[in-house]
Amino acid sequence: MAGTYEPRHGDRVRVEGHGINFRGQTKSFAYEGVIDRPHPDLPGFRLAGGINVVTGEPKTSWFSSDEQMNSTPGYGQTTWPI
């Protein structure tokens, strides 16, 4: 179902995926929160009042669009409304 949902301002979403951290290790992630603004430089958005689904830690974070992440080698992401 990737690519069928277009995230919008005010949507409550879950973002799951994997990426390469600053140590060069591939790490998985899962966050839930509300989209409060578009990314300033890339297709994407800021997830405000987010929570790390695994650890329960609060986190406000920037995300590239699913299309951008999935076209970058070593990265992958799916966003959907909750």
Buried (B, 14 or more C-beta within 10 A) or exposed (E): EEEEBEBEEEBEBBBBBEBEEEEEEEEEBEBBBBBBEBBEEEEBBBBEEBBBBEEEEEBEBEBBBBEBBBEEEEBBBBBBEE
